[in-house]
Amino acid sequence: MNLGQTWVQALRQAMRRKPQRTSLHDVISKNPDGILIVDPGGAVLYCNLAAEVLFWRKAEELKGKIFGLPLVADKTTEVELLISGGGVRTVEMYVVETEWEGQSAFLASLHDITERKHIEKNLALFSSLIAHMPAGVLVENEKREILSVNEEFCSIFSIIKPREELIGDDWSDIAKQCLPRLADAKAFPRRVDEIVKAQKVVTNEEIEFADGRCFERDYSPIFTRNDEFVGHMWQYRDITERKFAMKKIEFQKNELDKANRELKKKNDELERLSQVKSTFVSKVSHELRTPLTVIMSSSNNLLDGAYGALSEPQKKWVGRIFHHAIRLQEMLSDILDLSKLESGTADMRCEQLNIEKLIKTLVVNMQMLTGARKQSLTCEVPEGLPALWAYPGRIEQILTNLITNAMKYTQEGGAISVSAHMADGDNLQVTIADNGPGIAPEHHKAIFERFTQIHREGDDKIPMKGIGLGLAICKEIVAQHRGRIWVESEPGKGSRFIFQIPVDLRTFRPLSNHILVVDDEEDICDLLKMTLTRKGYQVSVSQNGKEAIELISNKDNPYDLIFLDLMLPGTSGLDVIKSTRKVRPEIPIIIITAYPNSDILFKSMEHAPLTFIAKPFKLDHILETMKRFLPKEPSAAPPEERKTA
């Protein structure tokens, strides 16, 4: 029975107890629902205050108006009313037949259910949302009674009872039946009670089940606008696959870390063995030089008749001894050279190099060697190429090696060319091309490895000489100039050996004649400052590495050159070098050290442009070394000294 029916019964009882007009009017006026008295023709005879509020009209406006809705006695219907202002209200209407002022009439009780319908609609949407959520969802009221639950939740906890029948049940009782399915049956209810008691949001709490499944649990308390606790919502998300994947990733990470440790251990051992090998090769090569010198000198003296005349057979065999001794000397030189390059102890004194002049001069000199085989050697180098910051002797060594190889493997009457141009931004690219037999692609990388020699297609008549170190040396020199080298070739189509070396254009900025001296010995600082100031340079001084790094990092200090002691207190000289190469890679550094054979010096030599001077030093040696980096001394009078740090 709805509220409208209840009030109608009250009306009928009042009409039986008192005179009709008085009792009916009193009951109607106090009714919280809207009451209309309508004649059989549908015209409104009377309305109470609640009806005025419902329709947003005064009684005078409603009286005499046609109600417009069918009136069926003793029946409840749900209707929508158009109210003043264009609004719509949903009401439950219950109609009874009655008498009003001596004539038949209908009494219509109108109970406003607009808000209830709105709530029902929202609840329906909420229930639909919960039902279709991928997570398991449970909504309880403040008494732990179930208000809503979806199928996923029932599936997670293996609840057999139909979802619809769970509404109104106490979840605490149902949860007890689910405890055996949990990994920790004792902790689960205890933790749930803690969460509900605290009434605070909980997210991503992991729950493990006995069958190995794992879920994340969220808890959200529900409060009214007046902060009254009215219930809460639980969510359970299956993260079993994610946890499995994370464990797999963790396992793989541990395995990778283990493999990396093993690899590092092996690399360290290989590096140690390589160092032992290099030391051995270097020592043996040095030791062989003495007997080799004796062999060469003695055989040369024999050929010159220093010990008497030789017969022709004797000359022939002594000549062979001398020839092979020279070959052995060249091999030892290559071995020592590569060993020094790989260990970082090779002399790599860099300076500004005119590559155009170097190539053209070298080609002219080597053209004299091509006449015997009637080969042509040409060069194509444009004017205006920027200068390289490089060690001239080493660049010439690369060019000589590559041109000599091209002459060696190019047939009689063949052509060899040398060209240079800027490529890939600030890189100088040099190409030595020939129309010789070519090299198969599978050998392109191998030929740059140590002790590697291959027979090119059609070069069977060319004897294999040397020990296969020439290209390995070229590769190492190019690498130390921060460049790369490669070959482009196919059998029968000739070869193009190409190397690129970066040209740091900042190196060739206008000089400021400003020099920084970094040394913890005050006497050394004063000596260099006085000497360089007299030469017209502006000198700043720092006696510790940390301060030096700050000075170098300041762009207002355009240093042209840095004198640096490696053994500084606190921040070492090597740290200063590394920091400088990050912020000002173009600044040349001259190391002044009392330990010319130390490991730290060898490590520092990786950071070109850089060279070193051993203590004690002569001032003229200092000035001569500076010329490699600063070709001209300041022509003006000594500037006013900058305040030193």
KAQUICOR-V978377 format. One line per field, one symbol per residue. psi: psi as a letter, one per 40 degrees, with the letter a starting at -180 (. if undefined). burial: b if it has 16 or more other ideal C-beta (glycine too) atoms within 10 Angstrom, else e. A space follows every 50 residues. Layout:
BEGIN
psi=???
burial=???
END
This chain:
BEGIN
psi=hidddddddddddddddiiddddddddddeheihhhhhideeihdiiidd ddddefiiddddheihdeihhhifhhihihhhiheeihihihhhhiiaih feiiihhhhhhhfddddddddddddddddddeidihhhhiaeefihdiii ddddddefhdhiddeeheihdddddddedeeidgddddddddddddddfi hhifhhhhideeihihhihhihiidefhheaihihhhhfddddddddddd dddddddddddddddddddddddddddddddddddddddddddddddddd dddefdfiiiidddddddddddddddddddddddddddddddeeeihfhi ihhgdddddddddddedeeeddefihhiighiieiiiigihddddddddd ddddddddehiheihhihiiihifbfhhhhhhiifaeihideedddeeii fhiihihefdehihiaefeddddddddddeefaiiiihiiheeaihhhih hihhdddfihiefhihhhhehdddddddddddddeeihhiiieidddddd ddeheegghdihhhhdgihbhiddddddddeddgeehihhhhiegeeidd ddddeegihiiihiiiiidddddddddddgdhihdiihihhihi.
burial=eeebbebbeebeebbeeeeeeebbeebbeebebbbbbbeeeeebbbbbeb bbebbeeeeeebeeeebebebeeeeeeeeebeeeeeeebbbbbbbbebeb eeeebbbbbbbbbeeeeeeeeeeeeeeeebeeeebbbbbbeeebbbbbbb ebbbebbebeeeeeebeeeebeebbeebeeebeeeeebeeebeebbeeee eeeeeebebeeebbbbbbbebbeeeeeeeebbbbbbbbbeeebeeeeeee eeeeeeeeeeeeeeeeeeeeeeeeeeebeebbeebeeeeeebeebbebbb ebeeeeeeebeeeeeeebeebbeebeeebebbebbbbbbbbbeeebebbb bbbebbebbeebbeebeeebeeeebebebebeeebbbbbbbbebbebbbe bbbebbbebbeeebbbbbbbeeeeeebbebbbbbbbbbbeeebeeebbeb eeeeebeebeeeeeeebbbbbbbbbbbbebbebebebbbeeeebbbbbbb bbbeeebeeeeebbbbbbbbeeebbebbbeebeeeebbbbbbbbbebbbe bbeeeebebbbbbbbbebeeebbbbbbebbbeebeebbbbbbbeeeeeeb beebbeebbbbbbeeeeeeeebeebbebbbeeebeeeeeeeeeee
END
